[in-house]
């Protein structure tokens, strides 16, 4: 799978594999001893970068039926793109040559809900405040999630100075209740 170089092919692969996930009872990605050894000996060659929420119900490797070495997954509360996330994305794109970056929001996100309702406290409040600045007065989960995803996509595009047609940055929303993914959130 790591020989995929065009973002269009990668996007279709993610869509196809999400389709398989919808009827799967277990994750279908290769996690065998052979792939562990291969990626250890030869390095990783992920075909996509996924920036997703750290929510335990959102498992990109399962959602996209992927195994070891296929996806470069960055998980952070509310899939908020900050300097640390940007440096990880830059590494995956520059050094590992991943042709596609997906900012993956999800329905039922606690961080989005906290931003909508203004009820965050403690250390997470800084992150929730950032999300609130992004979504403003939007009170609908899906719309707020989309706006947050679009902001993350734009942050990555700006930081990486996207001028290369070989790299694509897109937004997507995972429907936590049914397992489908809406791609190209704009």
N, C-alpha and C positions, 0 to 999 in steps of 0.2 A: 504494500500500500504506500510505502514511503516514496515511491517513484513518481507519484502524482506531482506535477509541477504547475499546472494551470489552475487558477482559482475557480474557474468555471467547473472543472471536473471535480474539484474538492467539494464545492457547494452541492453538486448533484450527489456525490457520495454521502454527504451528511444527510441530505433529504432522504435518500434511499435507506440509509441505515436507521434513521428515525422511524421510517415506516416499519422496519423489522422489529424495532423496539416496542412498537405499539401492541404486538401480539406475543412478545417474548415473555417467558417466565423466569429466565435467568439472563444475565449479561452474556453476550455472544463474542466478546473480544478475546483475542489470544493473550492469555496470561501464563502460558506454559513455561517450563524450565528452558526450553529451546529459545523462546523469544527473549526471555530474561538474559540468557547468555549472549545471544546475538546483539542485543542493544547495549549490553555491558561492554562487549568486545569491540563493537563497531560504532558505538555512539547512537544518539537518538536522531531521528529524522521525521519529526512530526509533520503531517500534511496540513494541519490547521492549528491555530491558536484560539482557545476559547476563554474569554473573560466572563466568568459567571459568579453568581452569588454563592456565598459559603453555606447556604441553607442545606441541611442534610438531606432534603428531599430532591435536590437538584444535583444529579450525578452525570456530568457531561459524558464520561466514558460509557455509561450505560445508555443514556439518551441517544447517543450516536453509535452504539454497538461497537465500540472501539476497544482495542487491547493496548498492551504496553508499547510505548513508543509512537503511537499514532497521533495523539493529541497533546498539545502543550497547554495544560489547563492552569489558569490563574483564578483562584477563588478568593473573593473578598466580599464582605457584607455589602449588600445592595448593588453588587457589581460596579462599585464606584471606582472610576479611573483616577488614580493619583500618580505621583511621581514614581512610587515603587512599582505599581502596575505597569506604567509606561516603560520603565526600564526592563521589566520582564518581557513585555511585548516586543520591545526593540531587540532584545537578545534573540528571541525566537525567530523574528523576521530577518535580522541581519546575519546572525551566525548559523542558525539552523535552517534558514531559507524556506520557512513556511509561507505559502503563497496566499493564505486566507486568514483573516482575523475576524472572529465573531464575538460581538458583545452580546451575551445571552442573559436577558432579564427573565423573570418568571412571575406568573400570577401567584397571588397569595403571599407575596414577599413581606416579611415582618418589618424590614427597614422602610419599604415604601409605605406600608400601613402606618408606621410610627411617624413618618414625615407628613402624611395626610392628616393624621390626628394630632400631631404636635405633642406626643406623649413620651419622648425619649429623655432618658437621664443617664447619668454615669458617663463612662468613657465613650460609649457609642454615640452620645449626643453630638459630637463634632461631625461624625459621618452623616447622621440623620439631618443635621442642619445643612450640610452640603446638598443632600438630596432635596430638602425643602426649597433651597435656592433654585434648584433646577426645575422642580415641578410646579412651584408656585402654589396657586390656589386650586389646582386640579384635585378633585375628590373621588375620581373613579380609578380603581386599581389598574385596569389595563392601560388607560390613557397615561396615567402617571408613570407606569412601568415603561411604556414606549418612549415617553419624553426623556426619562433617565437613560435609557439605552441609546437614544439618538445623541444625547450629550456625550456619552462615553465614546461613541463612534467618532464624533467630531473632534474630541480631545486627542484620540489616537491619530487621526488623520493629520491634525495640525502638528502634533509632536513629531511624527515621522515624516512630515513634509511629503505626503503621498504624491509622487509624480511618476510612479512606475506602474505601467499597466499590468505587470506580472503580480502585483499585490492588490488585494481587495480587502476593504474593511466594511463589514456590514453589521446591522443590528438584527436581533432575533428575540422572540419571546417564547418561552416554554410554558405551556399550559399545564401547571402542576397536577391538576385533577384528571386530565385525560391523556397526557403524554405527548401531544402534538407540539410541533414547533412552527411558529410563523416566522418566516425569513423575510429579509429586506424590509425591516421596519423603518419607515421614513416619515 
